[in-house]
Every structure is written in structure tokens, then in C-alpha cells.
Amino acid sequence: MSSFIDDVLGKLFPKKAQGLNIKENFVQTEREIEAIGSWMSSPEGKNTMALIAKNYHFKTSGMNSHPEVHVLKSPYANGFAVSFEEPLTEKTFSNLFFAFGRRIVDLGYSRVSLDRKIEDINEKVRTTEKQYFKPPLSNADFTQKIDQLYGNVSVEKVSINDKPSYLKVLVTVYSDHLYKDASSFDEFIDNIFESKN
């Protein structure tokens, strides 16, 4: 009897469909890590990084170029986003995601997570791959203020329905009295885009 009532109530008041929401950690293989290093030192990698740097500086001067770079500024968080546009390919977009992460590690950061979130939003599937970095607190002398470097850093690669959409690099500073003031975001940008041979 209760299943009949449940059926009737279910037809009268259908439950809202549960949206897709999956979060998982993932890892890069040694081969993938080596491939990113090779790509970063290749002419294609250097040219792609130089193009994004140039377009970032264009944007700060009020000009646009492709791929478009968006500048994000607020008192406690600064960053930039890169739209997926020509001449970027899916492969170079993915390489950029990991290359930015490698550059952040080169600045003295520790990567504390690498995860992927898949969610259903307005009948579209959004996939966000994210790397999260923190300054190395293990070396901190807790009798003095802690050096936060530039703050915490996240790098996200967002795809909609399996098509790349944008990359975002965001730096969030600690405003806590336990930390030294963060180094400037302009210096962070210079170091991220600095060409390594």
C-alpha cells in the first residue's frame, strides 16, 4: 500500500533530480611531469608563455589580444584568467595549466592538492581541474612573522561539456598578524612569466 502512495506522491511532487557533483584527487605520472618540463623548455612552450605574458600586459594597458587575458584585482586576491581561444589548442591549454603550477613550485611553494571537480550546472557539465599551492610553513620560525611569499595560489582549468573554457591563476594573501606582508603581485607576475632556459 505504501509503495502505491509513494508512486502517486512521486508523480504529483517529483523529486528534483540530483545534479552531478563529483570531486576526486588525481596525480600526474612521471612521464607526464617530464613531458611538461620538455614542453616548457621547447620553442612552443616558451612562445606560448610569452604570448600569455604579452596579452596580460596588453590587458593591464587597456588593450585586448587573442587569447584574451582577464585581470582579477581586489584587496586580498589578485590574478588573471586566460580564455581558450586560438592559437591555443586543447593540448597547449592543458600544458599551460601544469606549466603555471611548475613555475609556482619554482618560486618556493608546495603543491598541497591536485583535484578535479565535475558538476552539473544549468544542464551543462563543468569540469574544474585545480592545483593549490601554499608557502612552505615547515621552514617557518614561529618566533617571528611567517613569510607568506605572495600568499596562497590556485591554478584552475575549467571545461564546459568537455570543451576548454578558461584557465585562472589566483593569489590570495593572508591578512593575519602572524604573517609578513605578501610580496607584490606584480613581482609574482614577473616571476611566473620569466623565461627559464
C-alpha positions as CSV (number, residue, x, y, z in Angstrom):
1,M,0.0,0.0,0.0
2,S,2.8,2.5,0.9
3,S,4.5,1.9,-2.4
4,F,1.3,2.9,-4.3
5,I,1.0,6.1,-2.2
6,D,4.7,6.7,-2.8
7,D,4.2,6.3,-6.5
8,V,1.2,8.7,-6.5
9,L,3.1,11.3,-4.4
10,G,6.1,10.9,-6.6
11,K,4.1,11.7,-9.7
12,L,2.4,14.6,-8.1
13,F,5.5,16.0,-6.4
14,P,8.5,14.7,-8.4
15,K,11.8,15.0,-6.5
16,K,14.2,17.4,-8.0
17,A,16.8,15.5,-9.9
18,Q,20.1,15.2,-8.0
19,G,22.8,17.1,-10.0
20,L,26.1,15.6,-10.8
21,N,28.8,16.6,-8.3
22,I,32.0,14.5,-8.1
23,K,35.3,15.6,-6.6
24,E,38.4,13.5,-6.9
25,N,42.2,13.8,-6.4
26,F,44.4,12.8,-9.3
27,V,48.1,12.5,-9.9
28,Q,50.5,13.2,-12.8
29,T,52.7,10.3,-13.9
30,E,56.4,10.7,-14.1
31,R,56.2,10.6,-17.9
32,E,53.6,13.5,-17.8
33,I,55.8,15.5,-15.4
34,E,58.8,15.1,-17.7
35,A,56.6,15.9,-20.8
36,I,55.6,19.2,-19.2
37,G,59.2,20.1,-18.4
38,S,60.2,19.4,-22.0
39,W,57.3,21.4,-23.3
40,M,58.2,24.4,-21.1
41,S,61.7,24.5,-22.5
42,S,60.6,23.9,-26.1
43,P,60.1,26.8,-28.6
44,E,56.3,26.1,-28.5
45,G,56.2,26.3,-24.7
46,K,58.3,29.4,-24.5
47,N,56.3,31.1,-27.2
48,T,53.0,30.2,-25.6
49,M,54.1,31.5,-22.2
50,A,55.5,34.7,-23.9
51,L,52.2,35.2,-25.7
52,I,50.1,35.0,-22.5
53,A,52.6,37.4,-20.7
54,K,52.3,39.9,-23.6
55,N,48.5,39.7,-23.6
56,Y,48.4,40.1,-19.8
57,H,50.4,43.3,-20.1
58,F,48.3,44.4,-23.0
59,K,45.2,44.0,-20.9
60,T,46.6,46.0,-18.0
61,S,47.1,48.8,-20.6
62,G,43.5,48.6,-21.8
63,M,44.2,46.5,-25.0
64,N,42.9,43.1,-25.9
65,S,44.6,40.4,-28.0
66,H,44.0,36.7,-28.6
67,P,43.9,34.6,-26.5
68,E,42.2,37.2,-24.2
69,V,43.6,37.6,-20.7
70,H,41.3,38.9,-17.9
71,V,42.8,40.7,-14.9
72,L,41.4,40.0,-11.5
73,K,42.1,42.6,-8.7
74,S,40.8,43.0,-5.2
75,P,42.4,43.9,-1.8
76,Y,43.1,40.3,-0.8
77,A,43.1,38.4,-4.1
78,N,44.7,39.1,-7.5
79,G,45.1,37.0,-10.5
80,F,44.3,36.5,-14.2
81,A,42.3,34.3,-16.4
82,V,43.1,33.1,-20.0
83,S,40.2,32.4,-22.4
84,F,40.5,29.3,-24.5
85,E,41.0,30.9,-28.0
86,E,43.2,30.5,-31.0
87,P,46.1,29.9,-31.2
88,L,45.7,27.7,-28.1
89,T,44.9,24.1,-28.6
90,E,43.5,21.7,-26.0
91,K,47.0,20.2,-25.6
92,T,48.7,23.6,-25.1
93,F,45.9,24.7,-22.7
94,S,46.5,21.6,-20.6
95,N,50.3,22.1,-20.8
96,L,49.8,25.7,-19.6
97,F,47.8,24.5,-16.6
98,F,50.7,22.3,-15.4
99,A,53.4,24.8,-16.5
100,F,51.9,27.5,-14.3
101,G,52.0,25.0,-11.5
102,R,55.7,24.2,-12.2
103,R,56.6,27.9,-12.1
104,I,54.8,28.4,-8.8
105,V,56.8,25.4,-7.3
106,D,59.9,27.1,-8.6
107,L,59.0,30.2,-6.5
108,G,59.3,28.1,-3.3
109,Y,55.7,26.9,-3.0
110,S,54.5,23.4,-2.1
111,R,51.6,21.9,-4.1
112,V,49.2,20.7,-1.5
113,S,46.4,19.4,-3.8
114,L,45.6,18.4,-7.4
115,D,42.0,17.6,-7.8
116,R,39.2,17.5,-10.4
117,K,35.5,18.5,-9.7
118,I,32.8,17.6,-12.1
119,E,29.4,19.2,-11.6
120,D,26.1,19.6,-13.5
121,I,25.3,23.4,-13.7
122,N,22.3,24.6,-15.8
123,E,22.2,21.4,-17.9
124,K,25.9,21.7,-18.7
125,V,28.8,19.7,-17.2
126,R,31.6,21.8,-15.8
127,T,34.9,20.2,-15.1
128,T,37.4,22.1,-12.9
129,E,40.9,20.8,-12.5
130,K,42.7,22.7,-9.7
131,Q,46.2,22.9,-8.3
132,Y,46.5,24.5,-4.9
133,F,49.8,25.9,-3.5
134,K,50.9,27.1,-0.1
135,P,54.1,28.8,1.1
136,P,56.4,26.3,2.8
137,L,55.4,26.6,6.5
138,S,57.7,23.7,7.6
139,N,60.7,26.0,7.4
140,A,58.9,28.8,9.3
141,D,60.4,30.1,12.5
142,F,57.3,30.6,14.6
143,T,59.1,33.1,16.9
144,Q,58.9,35.6,14.0
145,K,56.3,36.5,11.5
146,I,55.9,33.9,8.8
147,D,56.9,34.7,5.2
148,Q,53.8,34.1,3.1
149,L,55.7,34.8,-0.2
150,Y,52.9,36.1,-2.4
151,G,50.1,34.3,-0.5
152,N,48.2,31.1,-1.4
153,V,48.0,30.3,-5.1
154,S,45.5,28.3,-7.0
155,V,45.5,27.4,-10.7
156,E,42.3,26.2,-12.3
157,K,41.4,24.8,-15.7
158,V,37.7,24.9,-16.5
159,S,36.0,23.0,-19.2
160,I,32.3,23.1,-20.2
161,N,30.9,19.9,-21.7
162,D,34.5,18.6,-22.3
163,K,35.5,21.8,-24.2
164,P,38.2,24.0,-22.6
165,S,36.8,27.4,-21.4
166,Y,39.4,29.2,-19.4
167,L,42.5,29.0,-17.1
168,K,42.7,31.0,-13.9
169,V,45.6,31.8,-11.6
170,L,44.6,33.4,-8.3
171,V,46.8,34.6,-5.5
172,T,45.1,35.1,-2.1
173,V,47.0,36.9,0.6
174,Y,47.0,36.2,4.4
175,S,45.8,39.2,6.3
176,D,46.6,37.5,9.7
177,H,49.1,39.3,12.0
178,L,51.2,36.1,12.2
179,Y,52.3,36.7,8.6
180,K,54.7,39.2,7.0
181,D,53.1,41.3,4.3
182,A,52.9,39.5,0.9
183,S,55.4,40.3,-1.8
184,S,53.8,42.3,-4.6
185,F,51.6,40.7,-7.2
186,D,53.5,42.5,-10.0
187,E,56.6,40.7,-8.8
188,F,54.7,37.4,-8.8
189,I,53.6,38.0,-12.4
190,D,57.2,38.8,-13.5
191,N,58.4,35.6,-11.9
192,I,55.6,33.4,-13.4
193,F,56.2,34.6,-16.9
194,E,60.0,34.8,-16.6
195,S,61.6,32.6,-19.3
196,K,63.6,29.8,-17.9
197,N,66.2,28.2,-20.2
